[in-house]
Amino acid sequence: MKTVKKYLKRYFIDAMGAMALGLFASLLIGTIFDTVGKYTGLEFLGTIATYAKAATGMAIGVAIAHKLGADPLVIFSAAGVGAMANAMGAVITSGGGIFKWAATANAGEGNIFYSAGPAGAFFAVIIACEIGRLVSKRTKVDILVTPVTVLLVGFFASWLLCPVVSYVMYYLGVFIATATTFQPLIMGIVVSVVVGVILTLPISSAAICAMIFSGSALAVAVQNGTDEGFLLAGGAAVAGCCAQMVGFAAASFRDNKWGGVVSQGLGTSMLQMGNIVKKPIIWLAPTLAAAITGPISTMVFKLKCSGVAAGMGTCGMVGPIGVIDGTEMNATSWVGLALVCIVLPAILSIIFNEIFRKLGWIKDGDMKLAD
């Protein structure tokens, strides 16, 4: 059991967290530059955004390899593996079915190339790095052996896994887009609560949202006529993440004051995990807030988002920036953005928290962060 826990932590907490950092340093920061450039008219920001986004796979590869403790040659070679795996996938026909597995975007007219994206890079890089670590510094020609091994293993891992990953992510994306199109109320609640909970858990909601709300998934949704639902689901994900971060920041103000507001509201609600393990009831207030703000986002203000920003919440205000990028903003949208991402999570979480205090379920110090 200890061995299982060790590897689960290594791959699905440490490696996934590192992948999120790689995404932040490339795709996410590129999106921010793109959005700022669009609203300021500074064209050079758009140029920066283009190259930053293009480096997504490489950034993921380097980040994961570094976190796994790989030697320099393995890390540098992992950049190529990340680029390959991020680009490989499957071809989706105009009718919505899987046409063939492919390694390039040469899909043909009327078809969509569905890349495995960050999800494919995640698995392929881990495999290539672990094999690379076995041969690294074992021979006198390490400068040749290690890169060759990592790249070859990475290629075959990508070739075998990425189409399968694409297949799974394709149908997951179709389900979310279709379900949200026909049931925006229910899916607004489900997506908001689930993604918000994932954000607070010690796994990366940003990485997961980058996989689910990818550009390929959006292209398929457009083809199927469910892109509205798909983007609304992304908006609900933002709402859930904001509810957790702002909610904990507001509800724990008695215990943590303004330092807690900054660390949780602009940093991460994951800081509360130690307290949640001790007293799970403290998680209920922000989760209930997410269940309310999610459907308000999908039904009332119709806020939209896609990509990694959907899983970032108010961390660096990336979630709201993603909504600004994905929504045709007007006066109502701006009001909705403020209410869903900041005002309502704070007010609702405080109200629910005070009710639980009156019931004796929560006491002072239950949400105190470690110094």
N, C-alpha and C positions, 0 to 999 in steps of 0.2 A: 504493500500500500504506500509506503514511504517513497518507493521508486516511482510509482505512478504519479503521486503528488509532485514529485520533483520535476518530472518531465512535463506535466500539465502546466506547472508554473513557468518552466523554461520556455515552452512554446506558445502557450495561449495567454500568458500574462506578460512575461518579459519580452518575447519576440513580437507579440502583437502591439505592445506598448511602444516598442522601438519603431515598428512600422508606422504607427500614428505620428511619431516624430518625423520620420521620413516624408510622410504625406504632408505634414505641416510645413516642412521646409521647401516643398516643391509645389504640389498641386494646390494646397490651401493658400499659401502665401501668394501664389500666382493668381488665384481667384481674387484675393484682396487687392492686389495691384491692378487687376483688370477692372474691378468695380470702381476703385478710386479713379483710375484713368478715364473711365466712362463718364463719371460725374464731374471731373475737373477739366476734361479736354486735353490732358497731358498724354500725348501719344507714346512717349518713351516708356510710360508705365505699362502700356499694352504690349510693347516689345519685350519688356522684362517678363511679363506674365506668360507670354508665349513660350519663352525658353525655360522658365521655371516649371511650367506644366509638362513640357517635353521631357524633363529630367525626372519625372515621377518614379518610374520603374527603377532607375539607377539609385535614387535617393532611398527607396525602400530596401534595395539590396544591401547598400552600405550600412544603413541603420540596423537592420536585423543581424548582419554578420558581426558588426561591432558589439551588439548586445550579447551575442552568443559567445563572445570571447575569442573570436577567430584571429589568426595572425594577419599581418598587413596584406600579404599577397592574396589571401582568401578574401579579405574585405574588399580589396580593389577589384578582384575578379567577380565578386558578387554583384558589382554594379552592372556588368554585362548580363548576368543571369536575371537580375531584376528587370532590366530593359526587355529581354526576350520574353519572360513570362508575363509581364504586364501587357505585351502586345499580342501574344498568341491567343487563340480561342476557336470559335466555331462560326460557321456561316448560317444565318437565319434567312429563310426564304421570305418572299413578299407575303406568303400565306401564313406566316408565323411559325412554321415548323423548322426543325433542325435539318439543314440541307447536307452539310458535310463538315468535317473537322478541318481546320486550316491553321496555318502558321502565319499567314499574312492577311492583309485587308483586301486582297484581290477577290472580292466577293461576286462581282458581276452586277450588272444593272438590275435594279429592283430588289436586291438582297441587302441584308445588313450584316456586317462583320461584327460579331459579339465577342469582344476580347475578354479574357479572364480577369484582366485588370489587376488591382491590388490583391485580390484573393488568390489569383494564380501566382503572383510574385511571392506572396507569403509562403506558400507551400514549397514552391520550387527553390527558393533561396535557402530555406531551412535545410532541405535535403542536400543541396549542393555544398552548403557550408559545413554540415556535419561530416560529409565525405571528404571535403577539402581539408578539414582539421586532422583527419586521419593520416594524410600524406604530407601535410605541411612540415617543412624542415626535416624531413626524413631522408632526403637524398642530397648529393652534392650539386645537383642541377635543379634545385628547388624552384629557381626562378622560371623554369620551364614546366616542370612537373605539376606544381600547384595550380597555376592558371589554367593549364590544359585540362587537368582533372575537374576543377570547379566548373569550367565552361561546358565541358562535355556532359558532365552529370547534370548540370543545370539545363542544358538543351534537352536531353532526353526526359528529364523530369517534367519540363515544360510541355514537351510534345505529348507526353502521356497524360498529364494531369490537367493542363489548361482547358482542353476541350470538355472534359468532364466537369470542371469547375464552371465553365461557361454554361453548360447544360443546366446545372443546378441553379446558378444565379439567374439564368434566363427565366426559368419557371417561377422562381421566387419573386422576381421583379414583375412578371406578368400577374401573379396572384395579388401582390400588393397594389399594383396599378388598377387592376380590374375591381378588386374588392373596394378600394377607396372611391373609385368612380361611382359604384352603385350604392355603397354604404359609407358615405363620408362621416357620418355621425359615429357609427360603431368603430370604424377604422381610425378615426381621429382619436378616440379613447385608447384603443389597443396600441397603436403605434406610439403615441405620446407616452403612455405608461411604460411600455416595454423598453423603448430606447432610453427613456429617462433612468430607469432602473439599471440598465446596462452601463450608462455613464457613471453612476455612483459605484458600481461594482469595480473591482480591480482588473477590468479588461477594457479594451479600447472601443468605445462607442463610435469614435471618429473613424477608426479603421473599418468597423463593421458597416457603417453608413457609406463609406467610400466604396465598399464592395456592392452593397445593395442598390444605392442610388447613383450608379456609375453612368457615364456618358452612353455606353452601349445599351444599358437598361432604358435610358430615356429615349434613345433612337428607336428601340423596339416599341416602347409605349406610344411614340408618335405614329409609328406604322400601324399599330393596332387601334389607334384613336382613343387611348386611355392615358395620354400624357397629362391631362388635367388632374386626374386622380393620382398619378404617380408623383407629380410635383406637390400636390396637396399633402400627400403622405410625408414627403420630405419636410414640409412646413410643420406638420404635426410632430415630427421627430425633434425639430428645433424647439417647439413648445415644451415637449417633455423634458428635454435637457435643461432648458432655462428654468423650468419649474423646480427641478432638483437643486440646481446651483443657487438660484436666487432664493428659493424656498428655504433651504438650509441656512443661508446667510441671514435671512430675516428672522426665522424661527429661533436661531441660536444666538441672537444679538445679546440677550441677557448674559449669556455665558462667555461670549467671545468679543463683544463690542465691535469697533470698526475694523480691527485687524481681521476678525472673522469674516466680515462683509467682503473685504478685499480678497482674502485668500480663498474663500469659497465662491463668492459671486463672480470674480474675474479669474479665479484659478481652477479649482475643481471641488465638487462635493464629495469626491472620493476620500477626502480628509476625514470624513465622518465614519468611515467603515469600521474603525476600531470601536467607536461608540455604538454603532448599529449592531455589531456582534454582541455587545454587552446588553443592549436594550433595543431590540428590533422595532418597538413601537414608535421610536422617534422618526422612523422612515415613512410613517403613514401620512403625515401632514403634507410634505412635498409631493408624495405620490398621488394623493387625492387632488392636489392642486393641478397636477399634470393631467388627470382624468377629466378635469373641467376645461383647462386651457387648450387641450388638444382639439376637441370638437369645436370650440370657439374659433380656433384657427382655420379649420377646414370648412365649417359651415357659415360663419359670419364674415370673417375678414379674408378668407381664401388666400392665406399666405402660402407661398411656394418656395421650395428650396430643393437642391439636388447636390450630390457629391458629398465629400467629406465634411463640409460645413454643417450638414444636417445633424451630425453627431457631436458638435462642439459646444453647443449652448452658448453661454455668455463668456466662455473662456476667451479673453482678448476681444470680446464682442464679435467673434467670428460667426456665430450662428445668425445673429441679426444681419450681419453683412451679407451672408449667404442668401437670406430672405430678400434683401434689397436687390441682390444680383438676379434672383430668380422670379421676382414679382414685378409686374408693371405698377410701379408705385404711384399712388395718388394720395390725396389728403386722408381718405378713409384708411388706406393701407398703412400710412405712417402712424395713425392713431392705433390701429390694430397691432402693429409691431410693438409699440410701447406698452400696450396693455398686456398682450400675450407673453412677451419676453421679460418684462420687468415688473409692471404694476400689479397685475393679478397674481402672479406667483408669490410675490411678497405678501400681499394682503390676505390671500386665501391660506397660505401656510401659517401666518400668524394667527388667523382666526381658528383654524383647526388645532394648532398647537395649544392655544389658550383653552379650548374645549377639553383637550386631553389633560391639561394641567388641572382643570377644575374637577375632572374625574379621578385625579390622582395617578394617572398613568405615566405622566412625565413630571420630573422635578428639576430644580436648579442643579446644574452641573452635569446633567445627562448628555448634553451636547458640547461640553467643554473640550476644546481642541488641545492637544498636547503642546506644551511650550517648545 
